[in-house]
Amino acid sequence: MKEYKGYGGNKVTIDGENILIKQAVQKEECNFNDIKSVNFVAPTLFKNGMVIITTQKASYKVIFLKKSLNEFKELYDYIYQKIYIKSNDSAGFSSQEDNKNEISRNANDMYQYCIDNNYGMGLDKSWSLKHFQLIENALSSDEKVLMCFIGLHNYVSSGKHDSNFAYAVTNKRIIMAQKKMVGEIIQTISLKNVNDITMTTGAITGIITIDTIKETFNVSINKSAVRKINDKIHELLLDIQESKPNSSAQTTTSEKNCSSADEILKFKNLLDMGVITEEEFNIKKKQLLGI
């Protein structure tokens, strides 16, 4: 059993697979399967640090002092390994090919993905993490994050836009999120409702235009990154489209089966009426069934 004692009565106790999270006015006993996400906020000169643990029931901000930094970094790393690394190893994906494009559902890792790939504009870490935390909390249990980026939402001009949003493309939808000083904004677009995604470039910035059946979103991004982001989104959408079952082929097969059944029934009626012999019926039946 290991205890991590934070500031002001905050405490996390880990005993095997069981976890006790305790704060001044709330506590919860759970296990690692109950934890949806974990985030780490390092202490600064003026602020204490936090490990934010979000379970199926609530979100807990376990506050710690700077002197306990290593201890709580250990706590974060341990929970992260348990809920992200192990779950990804044993989640039952059909093959390595299925998740080659998948990235972590963790807000910190989504932000780092943007940094590593230069996928964004105005990447202020503090606010970017808040935006991505909204996306992390919005993900369903079977949803995979395929790529993410940051840009100026509903861009009209340099002085007219809705400031930075975080964006994530999943296997189901495009999620757009912004944490505000008061409140938050989360918008989602089902992939089946996306008409087209296009790109334009200017002298300094570029625009990704997401055209849907209801509305259009213009996202301003660094000129150096806009083409990469556009190409990546199209690559993912094509992969998703190609991975879907061929519905037209299934329809053709179904129609063919129905047609064969009708023909067999017609010849059975002729047999019952004595128009054809049983031998002739069996020959025709085999022809129609392809045997």
Secondary structure, DSSP 8 states (H G I E B T S, - for coil): -EEEE-STT-EEEEETTEEEEE-SS-EEEEEGGGEEEEEEE---SSS-EEEEEEESS-EEEEEE-GGGHHHHHHHHHHHHIIIIIHHHHSS--S-GGGGSS-B-SSHHHHHHHHHHHT-BSS--HHHHHHHHHHHHHH--TT--EEEEEEEETT-SBTTBS--EEEEEEESSEEEEEEE-SSSEEEEEEEGGGEEEEEEEE-SSEEEEEEEESS-EEEEEEEHHHHHHHHHHHHHHHHHHHHHS--HHHHHHHHHHHHHHHHHHHHHHHHHHTTSS-HHHHHHHHHHHHT-
